[in-house]
Amino acid sequence: MKLNIVPARAGWQWALMGVKTFWRQPLAMGGLFFMLMAAISMVSMVPVIGGALALVLLPTLTLGMMVAADTADKGTFPLPPTLFVGLRDAKARMPLLQLGGWYAVSFFLVLALSMAVDGGNFAKVYLGQAEMTPEIITGQSFQSAMWISTLLYVPLAMMFWHAPALVYWHGVSPVKSLFFSLVACWKNLKAFGMYVVAWSAIFVGTGLLALSISSLLGNPGLMGATLLPLILVAAAMFFTSMTFTVRDCLRT
């Protein structure tokens, strides 16, 4: 495995490759993404520990989307079991679940730190335990907690971005995978910045498309019904694009 430093424009290319690969196999990639969402939702419904279990599984299921995107990019139809390839691989299963455990602990630690700022309002809204009202989200303490959580989550995301792929494809230990992932993201920070800009533009464009469709149909109330499926498709394309960030940054 070799760390590869890419130019900033690679971030746009990653996003475009994700869109292109998704539409090469839209039924497969869309279906796998909805399976991922369904799996996370079902696990989340487990009493008491459901939320934590969902976070534990997220890195493994994200890996499944990466493998599926790699398969689709090679011209092959990824089958449903591809999503669970990490759990089916005896060698990678425990390291991936270990990564998931660390991710869950780190995620809840970030939320716990935000609670010290606003008494837990941001955490409750984020976890769906409180309604997002204008009074809450415009509050100074809520805004502070939101920005602190965002700033703390960025390095966390960098540590876990490549980690599942490093464990599965390169046989790297969980601890080393977190370090290598952080370094790979940091060394390619400009490209990832462009990647974020590209996907922000795509999601904003998706919202504008939903607004245009509802306006053309003469029924503004349709925007919500139009926006949800379009956002889900955009999210599926985003997950599809992740494998190209790994492929470019970490080469064999």
C-alpha positions as CSV (number, residue, x, y, z in Angstrom):
1,M,0.0,0.0,0.0
2,K,1.3,3.5,-0.9
3,L,0.0,6.9,0.0
4,N,-0.8,8.9,-3.1
5,I,-1.0,12.7,-3.1
6,V,-3.5,14.0,-5.6
7,P,-4.3,17.5,-6.9
8,A,-7.3,19.4,-5.7
9,R,-9.3,18.8,-8.9
10,A,-9.4,15.1,-7.9
11,G,-12.1,16.0,-5.5
12,W,-14.4,16.9,-8.4
13,Q,-13.4,13.8,-10.2
14,W,-14.3,11.6,-7.3
15,A,-17.8,13.1,-7.1
16,L,-18.3,12.8,-10.9
17,M,-17.1,9.1,-10.8
18,G,-19.6,8.4,-8.0
19,V,-22.5,9.9,-10.1
20,K,-21.3,8.1,-13.3
21,T,-20.9,4.7,-11.5
22,F,-24.2,5.0,-9.8
23,W,-26.0,5.5,-13.1
24,R,-24.1,2.6,-14.6
25,Q,-25.9,0.3,-12.1
26,P,-28.7,2.4,-10.6
27,L,-30.9,-0.5,-9.5
28,A,-28.0,-2.2,-7.8
29,M,-26.4,0.8,-6.1
30,G,-29.8,2.3,-5.2
31,G,-31.0,-0.9,-3.9
32,L,-27.9,-1.5,-1.8
33,F,-28.1,2.0,-0.3
34,F,-31.8,1.5,0.7
35,M,-30.7,-1.9,2.2
36,L,-28.1,0.0,4.2
37,M,-30.7,2.5,5.4
38,A,-33.1,-0.2,6.3
39,A,-30.5,-2.2,8.2
40,I,-29.5,0.9,10.2
41,S,-33.1,1.7,10.9
42,M,-34.0,-1.8,12.1
43,V,-30.9,-2.1,14.3
44,S,-31.7,1.4,15.7
45,M,-35.1,0.1,16.9
46,V,-33.4,-2.4,19.4
47,P,-34.3,-1.0,22.9
48,V,-31.6,0.9,24.8
49,I,-28.6,-0.1,22.7
50,G,-30.1,0.2,19.2
51,G,-28.4,3.6,18.4
52,A,-25.0,2.4,19.5
53,L,-25.3,-0.9,17.5
54,A,-26.2,1.1,14.4
55,L,-23.0,3.2,14.7
56,V,-21.0,0.0,15.3
57,L,-22.3,-1.4,12.0
58,L,-21.9,1.8,10.0
59,P,-18.2,1.3,9.0
60,T,-18.8,-2.2,7.9
61,L,-21.9,-1.3,5.8
62,T,-20.0,1.6,4.3
63,L,-17.3,-0.8,3.3
64,G,-20.1,-2.9,1.6
65,M,-21.0,0.2,-0.5
66,M,-17.4,0.7,-1.4
67,V,-17.0,-2.9,-2.6
68,A,-20.3,-2.6,-4.5
69,A,-19.1,0.6,-6.2
70,D,-15.8,-1.0,-7.1
71,T,-17.7,-4.0,-8.6
72,A,-20.1,-1.7,-10.6
73,D,-17.1,0.3,-11.9
74,K,-15.7,-2.9,-13.3
75,G,-18.9,-3.5,-15.2
76,T,-20.3,-6.2,-12.9
77,F,-23.7,-6.1,-11.2
78,P,-23.2,-6.0,-7.4
79,L,-25.5,-8.5,-5.7
80,P,-27.3,-7.7,-2.4
81,P,-24.9,-9.9,-0.2
82,T,-22.1,-7.4,-1.3
83,L,-23.4,-5.0,1.4
84,F,-22.5,-7.4,4.1
85,V,-19.1,-8.5,2.7
86,G,-17.3,-7.3,5.8
87,L,-19.5,-9.4,8.1
88,R,-19.1,-12.5,5.8
89,D,-15.3,-12.3,5.7
90,A,-14.0,-14.2,8.7
91,K,-10.7,-12.4,8.7
92,A,-12.0,-8.9,8.5
93,R,-15.2,-9.3,10.6
94,M,-13.8,-8.6,14.1
95,P,-11.4,-5.8,13.0
96,L,-14.3,-4.1,11.3
97,L,-16.6,-4.5,14.3
98,Q,-13.8,-3.2,16.5
99,L,-13.6,-0.1,14.3
100,G,-17.3,0.3,14.6
101,G,-17.1,0.1,18.4
102,W,-14.5,2.8,18.4
103,Y,-16.6,4.9,16.0
104,A,-19.6,4.6,18.3
105,V,-17.7,5.6,21.4
106,S,-16.1,8.5,19.6
107,F,-19.4,9.7,18.2
108,F,-21.1,9.7,21.5
109,L,-18.1,11.4,23.1
110,V,-18.5,14.3,20.6
111,L,-22.2,14.5,21.5
112,A,-21.4,14.4,25.2
113,L,-19.0,17.3,24.8
114,S,-21.7,19.3,23.0
115,M,-24.0,18.7,26.0
116,A,-21.6,20.6,28.2
117,V,-22.3,23.7,26.0
118,D,-26.1,23.7,25.6
119,G,-27.3,21.2,28.2
120,G,-28.0,18.5,25.5
121,N,-30.4,20.3,23.2
122,F,-28.3,19.8,20.1
123,A,-27.7,16.1,21.0
124,K,-31.5,15.6,21.5
125,V,-32.4,17.2,18.2
126,Y,-29.6,15.3,16.3
127,L,-30.8,12.0,17.8
128,G,-34.4,12.7,17.0
129,Q,-35.4,12.9,20.6
130,A,-36.5,16.6,20.4
131,E,-38.3,18.6,17.8
132,M,-36.3,21.1,15.8
133,T,-38.0,24.4,16.5
134,P,-36.9,27.9,15.4
135,E,-36.5,28.9,19.1
136,I,-34.1,26.0,19.7
137,I,-31.9,26.2,16.6
138,T,-31.5,30.0,16.8
139,G,-30.3,29.9,20.4
140,Q,-26.7,30.9,21.0
141,S,-25.9,27.8,23.0
142,F,-27.4,25.5,20.4
143,Q,-25.4,27.2,17.7
144,S,-22.2,26.9,19.7
145,A,-22.8,23.2,20.4
146,M,-23.5,22.6,16.7
147,W,-20.3,24.2,15.6
148,I,-18.2,22.5,18.3
149,S,-19.7,19.1,17.3
150,T,-18.9,19.8,13.7
151,L,-15.3,20.8,14.4
152,L,-14.8,17.7,16.5
153,Y,-16.4,15.4,14.0
154,V,-14.2,16.5,11.1
155,P,-11.0,14.8,12.5
156,L,-13.1,11.8,13.5
157,A,-14.5,11.4,10.0
158,M,-10.9,11.7,8.6
159,M,-9.8,8.9,10.9
160,F,-12.5,6.5,9.8
161,W,-12.9,7.5,6.2
162,H,-10.4,5.1,4.7
163,A,-10.1,2.8,7.8
164,P,-12.7,0.1,6.7
165,A,-11.1,-0.2,3.3
166,L,-7.6,-0.4,4.8
167,V,-8.7,-3.3,7.0
168,Y,-10.6,-5.2,4.3
169,W,-8.5,-4.6,1.2
170,H,-5.0,-4.1,2.7
171,G,-5.1,-6.2,5.9
172,V,-4.1,-3.2,8.1
173,S,-4.8,-3.5,11.8
174,P,-7.6,-1.3,13.2
175,V,-5.3,1.0,15.1
176,K,-3.0,1.6,12.1
177,S,-5.9,2.0,9.8
178,L,-7.1,5.0,11.8
179,F,-3.7,6.6,11.7
180,F,-3.1,5.9,8.0
181,S,-6.6,7.2,7.1
182,L,-6.0,10.4,9.0
183,V,-2.7,11.0,7.3
184,A,-4.2,10.2,3.8
185,C,-7.0,12.7,4.4
186,W,-4.7,15.4,5.7
187,K,-2.2,15.0,2.9
188,N,-5.0,15.3,0.4
189,L,-7.0,18.0,2.3
190,K,-7.3,20.2,-0.8
191,A,-8.9,17.4,-2.8
192,F,-11.3,16.5,0.0
193,G,-12.2,20.2,0.2
194,M,-13.1,20.2,-3.4
195,Y,-15.0,16.9,-2.8
196,V,-17.1,18.6,-0.1
197,V,-17.8,21.6,-2.4
198,A,-18.8,19.3,-5.2
199,W,-21.2,17.3,-3.1
200,S,-22.6,20.5,-1.4
201,A,-23.4,21.8,-4.9
202,I,-25.0,18.5,-5.9
203,F,-27.3,18.4,-2.8
204,V,-28.2,22.1,-3.2
205,G,-29.0,21.4,-6.9
206,T,-31.1,18.5,-5.8
207,G,-33.2,20.8,-3.6
208,L,-33.5,23.3,-6.4
209,L,-34.7,20.6,-8.8
210,A,-37.3,19.5,-6.3
211,L,-38.5,23.1,-6.0
212,S,-38.6,23.5,-9.8
213,I,-40.7,20.3,-10.2
214,S,-43.2,21.3,-7.6
215,S,-43.5,24.8,-9.1
216,L,-44.0,23.4,-12.6
217,L,-46.8,21.1,-11.3
218,G,-48.3,24.2,-9.6
219,N,-48.4,22.5,-6.2
220,P,-45.8,23.8,-3.7
221,G,-46.9,21.1,-1.2
222,L,-45.4,18.5,-3.5
223,M,-41.9,19.7,-2.7
224,G,-41.5,17.5,0.3
225,A,-42.7,14.4,-1.5
226,T,-40.4,15.3,-4.4
227,L,-37.3,16.2,-2.4
228,L,-37.1,13.0,-0.3
229,P,-36.5,10.5,-3.1
230,L,-34.2,12.9,-4.9
231,I,-32.1,13.4,-1.7
232,L,-31.9,9.7,-1.2
233,V,-30.7,9.2,-4.7
234,A,-28.0,11.9,-4.2
235,A,-27.0,10.2,-0.9
236,A,-26.7,6.9,-2.7
237,M,-24.4,8.5,-5.3
238,F,-22.4,10.0,-2.5
239,F,-21.8,6.6,-0.9
240,T,-20.9,5.3,-4.4
241,S,-18.2,8.0,-4.8
242,M,-16.4,7.0,-1.6
243,T,-14.6,4.1,-3.1
244,F,-12.8,6.5,-5.6
245,T,-11.4,8.5,-2.8
246,V,-9.8,5.4,-1.4
247,R,-8.6,4.2,-4.7
248,D,-6.8,7.4,-5.5
249,C,-5.4,8.1,-2.1
250,L,-4.2,4.6,-1.2
251,R,-2.6,2.6,-4.0
252,T,-1.1,-0.8,-4.0
